[in-house]
Amino acid sequence: MPTVDSLIIGEGPAGVTAALYLARSGCSVLVAEQMTTGGQILQTSSLENYPGFPQGIKGYELADLFAAHLQGLDHLERKSSAVTAVEGEAGHFTVTFQDKSTVECKTVLVCSGAKHRLLGVDREKELTGHGVSYCALCDGNFFRGKPVAVVGGGNAALEESLYLANIVDKIHLIHRRDAFRARKTYADRLAAMGDKVVFHLNSQVTKLLGEKDLAAVGISNLQTGDYEEVPVEAVFIYVGFEPVTTFLPKALERDAQGFVITDTEMRTSVPGIFAAGDIRSKLCRQVITAAGDGATAAQAAFVFLEQLHG
Ligand SMILES: Cc1cc2nc3c(=O)[nH]c(=O)nc-3n(C[C@H](O)[C@H](O)[C@H](O)COP(=O)(O)OP(=O)(O)OC[C@H]3O[C@@H](n4cnc5c(N)ncnc54)[C@H](O)[C@@H]3O)c2cc1C
């Protein structure tokens, strides 16, 4: 069975950065990716908030640059397969892949990211990037001065509505219950905006309308059964966000939503396992913070390996 110093799970911004840092410090590294280099940035039409690209950069272009950066690095190998299990203890982990092969490693860096829960409405996937979005911070600016919808009743939905209120013309806030689960001050601030925010409580989106781009949402009232079609150019969906952790040991400490808890140096509750990027329990999930976590996790793993080697 092959043995490496570090096994990195995922080639999103966190995993790519961790791989660069660890390989450049001379550790033997294997990076496993189940799909393609880039992670969630491949779902992003354009990134306008990543430093160094004042005109913005398309998600797939940044992903290509990430992949190019990993090419030809000494000490680095890549494997195209999903990790299905991580077992063992500090210094002696066994990682199993979907193709049934295994690798021994001394440290594991979990950079497998997170994924948004889908609304589950017809055409949602087809219109993602064409008006359906899960990230107001990322995509809100494309809809400056336009009417949009926001779906959800938790802090994320209301926080993002407050953010969008400075950008868009009108927000249709759609929530399936009669009260929000979010902080009361958020709902109060939105209510104080008058016509700018239209509340659709006890309601859910049942249709996404439009040809190539979203043009309207169909909203059904769960109490009265009434149905209306509201013209919007975007719908921002906040019905939950979940970490990708199915293959991790149960012993790894997580928060109430299942995100992995780390200290500031990306160490998890299991010595030798580090976590970086969106999979972590943290405030801000963006490319820049994932890359920063990846660099920190790599440095912490390097220190751990040095201590292990005595
Ligand atoms: C639509 C959208 C728009 C966004 N826009 C912006 C923006 O404009 N600016 C910004 O800064 N951020 C934006 N973000 C957020 C940003 O993309 C994420 O914060 C960032 O990609 C997180 O990086 P990560 O490396 O932690 O995880 P991810 O990007 O999720 O990468 C994780 C990788 O791990 C792989 N993986 C998962 N499980 C396994 C496994 N078992 N085995 C092998 N591989 C596995 C996945 O395939 C994936 O490639 C956006 C996100 C979305 C969804």
The ligand as an SDF file (V2000), in Angstrom:
LIG
                    3D

 53 58  0  0  0  0  0  0  0  0999 V2000
  -22.9310   29.5960   -7.1130 C   0  0  0  0  0  0  0  0  0  0  0  0
  -21.7860   30.0040   -6.2070 C   0  0  0  0  0  0  0  0  0  0  0  0
  -21.1920   31.2210   -6.4130 C   0  0  0  0  0  0  0  0  0  0  0  0
  -20.1140   31.5960   -5.6050 C   0  0  0  0  0  0  0  0  0  0  0  0
  -19.5110   32.8080   -5.8680 N   0  0  0  0  0  0  0  0  0  0  0  0
  -18.4330   33.1640   -5.1290 C   0  0  0  0  0  0  0  0  0  0  0  0
  -17.7540   34.4010   -5.4020 C   0  0  0  0  0  0  0  0  0  0  0  0
  -18.1370   35.1600   -6.3000 O   0  0  0  0  0  0  0  0  0  0  0  0
  -16.6720   34.6960   -4.6260 N   0  0  0  0  0  0  0  0  0  0  0  0
  -16.2270   33.8820   -3.6320 C   0  0  0  0  0  0  0  0  0  0  0  0
  -15.2180   34.2070   -3.0160 O   0  0  0  0  0  0  0  0  0  0  0  0
  -16.8560   32.7280   -3.3400 N   0  0  0  0  0  0  0  0  0  0  0  0
  -17.9520   32.3560   -4.0610 C   0  0  0  0  0  0  0  0  0  0  0  0
  -18.6030   31.1850   -3.7660 N   0  0  0  0  0  0  0  0  0  0  0  0
  -18.1510   30.3920   -2.5950 C   0  0  0  0  0  0  0  0  0  0  0  0
  -16.8550   29.6110   -2.9230 C   0  0  0  0  0  0  0  0  0  0  0  0
  -16.9710   28.9570   -4.1750 O   0  0  0  0  0  0  0  0  0  0  0  0
  -16.5760   28.6050   -1.8200 C   0  0  0  0  0  0  0  0  0  0  0  0
  -16.4800   29.2920   -0.5910 O   0  0  0  0  0  0  0  0  0  0  0  0
  -15.2550   27.8710   -2.0680 C   0  0  0  0  0  0  0  0  0  0  0  0
  -15.2660   27.2260   -3.3140 O   0  0  0  0  0  0  0  0  0  0  0  0
  -14.9970   26.8480   -0.9520 C   0  0  0  0  0  0  0  0  0  0  0  0
  -13.8200   26.1610   -1.2670 O   0  0  0  0  0  0  0  0  0  0  0  0
  -13.5030   24.7220   -0.6310 P   0  0  0  0  0  0  0  0  0  0  0  0
  -12.2020   24.3180   -1.2250 O   0  0  0  0  0  0  0  0  0  0  0  0
  -13.6390   24.7760    0.8260 O   0  0  0  0  0  0  0  0  0  0  0  0
  -14.6730   23.7520   -1.1160 O   0  0  0  0  0  0  0  0  0  0  0  0
  -15.2870   23.4210   -2.5350 P   0  0  0  0  0  0  0  0  0  0  0  0
  -15.1190   24.5470   -3.4860 O   0  0  0  0  0  0  0  0  0  0  0  0
  -16.6640   22.9410   -2.2300 O   0  0  0  0  0  0  0  0  0  0  0  0
  -14.3880   22.2080   -3.0500 O   0  0  0  0  0  0  0  0  0  0  0  0
  -14.4760   20.9420   -2.4640 C   0  0  0  0  0  0  0  0  0  0  0  0
  -13.9540   19.9080   -3.4490 C   0  0  0  0  0  0  0  0  0  0  0  0
  -13.8770   18.6580   -2.7840 O   0  0  0  0  0  0  0  0  0  0  0  0
  -14.3380   17.6440   -3.6530 C   0  0  0  0  0  0  0  0  0  0  0  0
  -14.8070   16.5190   -2.8550 N   0  0  0  0  0  0  0  0  0  0  0  0
  -15.8700   16.4830   -2.0150 C   0  0  0  0  0  0  0  0  0  0  0  0
  -15.9750   15.2630   -1.4400 N   0  0  0  0  0  0  0  0  0  0  0  0
  -14.9690   14.5210   -1.9350 C   0  0  0  0  0  0  0  0  0  0  0  0
  -14.5660   13.1690   -1.7240 C   0  0  0  0  0  0  0  0  0  0  0  0
  -15.2310   12.3510   -0.8860 N   0  0  0  0  0  0  0  0  0  0  0  0
  -13.4740   12.7000   -2.3850 N   0  0  0  0  0  0  0  0  0  0  0  0
  -12.8040   13.5050   -3.2570 C   0  0  0  0  0  0  0  0  0  0  0  0
  -13.1510   14.8020   -3.4930 N   0  0  0  0  0  0  0  0  0  0  0  0
  -14.2170   15.3030   -2.8340 C   0  0  0  0  0  0  0  0  0  0  0  0
  -15.4450   18.3110   -4.4410 C   0  0  0  0  0  0  0  0  0  0  0  0
  -15.6950   17.6270   -5.6660 O   0  0  0  0  0  0  0  0  0  0  0  0
  -14.8600   19.7020   -4.6500 C   0  0  0  0  0  0  0  0  0  0  0  0
  -14.1160   19.7950   -5.8390 O   0  0  0  0  0  0  0  0  0  0  0  0
  -19.6560   30.7550   -4.5610 C   0  0  0  0  0  0  0  0  0  0  0  0
  -20.2660   29.5200   -4.3590 C   0  0  0  0  0  0  0  0  0  0  0  0
  -21.3060   29.1330   -5.1800 C   0  0  0  0  0  0  0  0  0  0  0  0
  -21.9380   27.7840   -4.9850 C   0  0  0  0  0  0  0  0  0  0  0  0
  1  2  1  0
  2  3  1  0
  2 52  2  0
  3  4  2  0
  4  5  1  0
  4 50  1  0
  5  6  2  0
  6  7  1  0
  6 13  1  0
  7  8  2  0
  7  9  1  0
  9 10  1  0
 10 11  2  0
 10 12  1  0
 12 13  2  0
 13 14  1  0
 14 15  1  0
 14 50  1  0
 15 16  1  0
 16 17  1  0
 16 18  1  0
 18 19  1  0
 18 20  1  0
 20 21  1  0
 20 22  1  0
 22 23  1  0
 23 24  1  0
 24 25  2  0
 24 26  1  0
 24 27  1  0
 27 28  1  0
 28 29  2  0
 28 30  1  0
 28 31  1  0
 31 32  1  0
 32 33  1  0
 33 34  1  0
 33 48  1  0
 34 35  1  0
 35 36  1  0
 35 46  1  0
 36 37  1  0
 36 45  1  0
 37 38  2  0
 38 39  1  0
 39 40  1  0
 39 45  2  0
 40 41  1  0
 40 42  2  0
 42 43  1  0
 43 44  2  0
 44 45  1  0
 46 47  1  0
 46 48  1  0
 48 49  1  0
 50 51  2  0
 51 52  1  0
 52 53  1  0
M  END
$$$$
